[in-house]
């Protein structure tokens, strides 16, 4: 911590350093199948200011969420404390959280 760190050196090798926030809304579905959920994501790339966002319905397998997380490859995730078991298992399996 005593050595100065150049932020440009840290971010120069990685083109997309997304911070990703995930939220779920289980109550908004008309068809309340077990495990189905509406998911919202917001990704921010601090070095460029780029923001990506999306909202989508996903099944209990969380294939849509997996696709988006793998595409963005975030360096940090912000997750709600009440994340569903299905989403938590997926996040744990594709990250080192």
C-alpha positions as CSV (number, residue, x, y, z in Angstrom):
1,X,0.0,0.0,0.0
2,X,3.0,2.3,0.4
3,X,4.0,2.1,-3.2
4,X,2.2,4.4,-5.6
5,X,0.1,2.6,-8.2
6,X,-0.6,4.0,-11.7
7,X,-4.2,3.3,-12.6
8,X,-3.4,3.5,-16.3
9,X,-1.0,0.6,-15.9
10,X,-3.6,-1.6,-14.2
11,X,-6.4,-0.9,-16.7
12,X,-4.2,-0.8,-19.9
13,X,-4.2,-4.6,-20.4
14,X,-7.9,-5.1,-19.8
15,X,-10.3,-3.4,-22.3
16,X,-13.5,-4.0,-20.4
17,X,-13.4,-3.8,-16.6
18,X,-17.2,-3.9,-15.9
19,X,-18.7,-3.5,-12.5
20,X,-22.0,-5.5,-12.7
21,X,-25.1,-5.1,-10.5
22,X,-27.8,-7.8,-10.6
23,X,-31.3,-7.6,-9.1
24,X,-34.3,-9.9,-9.2
25,X,-38.0,-9.4,-9.0
26,X,-39.9,-12.6,-8.4
27,X,-43.2,-10.9,-7.8
28,X,-43.6,-9.4,-11.3
29,X,-44.2,-12.6,-13.1
30,X,-47.7,-13.6,-14.2
31,X,-46.9,-17.2,-14.4
32,X,-45.2,-17.9,-11.1
33,X,-43.4,-21.1,-12.0
34,X,-40.9,-22.2,-9.4
35,X,-37.5,-20.5,-10.0
36,X,-38.6,-18.1,-12.8
37,X,-37.6,-14.5,-12.2
38,X,-37.3,-11.1,-13.9
39,X,-33.7,-10.1,-13.7
40,X,-32.2,-6.6,-14.1
41,X,-28.6,-5.9,-14.7
42,X,-26.5,-2.7,-15.0
43,X,-22.9,-2.8,-16.0
44,X,-20.5,0.1,-15.7
45,X,-17.1,0.4,-17.3
46,X,-15.5,3.1,-15.1
47,X,-12.5,3.9,-17.3
48,X,-14.6,4.7,-20.4
49,X,-17.9,5.6,-18.7
50,X,-19.8,3.0,-20.8
51,X,-23.0,1.8,-19.2
52,X,-25.0,-1.3,-20.3
53,X,-28.3,-2.3,-18.9
54,X,-31.0,-4.9,-19.5
55,X,-34.1,-6.5,-18.0
56,X,-35.3,-10.0,-18.9
57,X,-37.3,-12.9,-17.8
58,X,-35.2,-16.0,-17.0
59,X,-36.1,-19.6,-16.2
60,X,-34.8,-21.6,-13.2
61,X,-31.8,-22.6,-15.3
62,X,-30.6,-19.0,-15.5
63,X,-29.3,-19.4,-19.0
64,X,-30.0,-15.8,-19.9
65,X,-28.2,-14.5,-16.9
66,X,-25.3,-16.8,-17.5
67,X,-25.0,-15.6,-21.1
68,X,-24.9,-11.9,-20.1
69,X,-22.4,-12.4,-17.2
70,X,-20.1,-14.5,-19.4
71,X,-20.3,-11.8,-22.2
72,X,-19.5,-8.9,-19.9
73,X,-16.9,-10.8,-17.8
74,X,-17.2,-8.3,-14.9
75,X,-14.3,-7.8,-12.5
76,X,-16.7,-7.0,-9.7
77,X,-20.3,-8.0,-8.9
78,X,-22.8,-6.2,-6.7
79,X,-25.5,-8.7,-5.5
80,X,-28.6,-8.3,-3.4
81,X,-28.7,-10.0,0.0
82,X,-31.9,-11.9,-1.1
83,X,-30.5,-13.4,-4.3
84,X,-32.4,-16.6,-5.3
85,X,-30.7,-19.9,-4.8
86,X,-30.6,-20.6,-8.6
87,X,-28.9,-17.3,-9.3
88,X,-26.5,-17.7,-6.4
89,X,-25.5,-21.2,-7.6
90,X,-24.9,-19.9,-11.1
91,X,-22.8,-16.9,-10.0
92,X,-20.7,-19.2,-7.7
93,X,-20.1,-21.6,-10.6
94,X,-18.9,-19.1,-13.1
95,X,-16.9,-16.8,-10.8
96,X,-14.5,-17.2,-7.9
97,X,-16.9,-15.5,-5.5
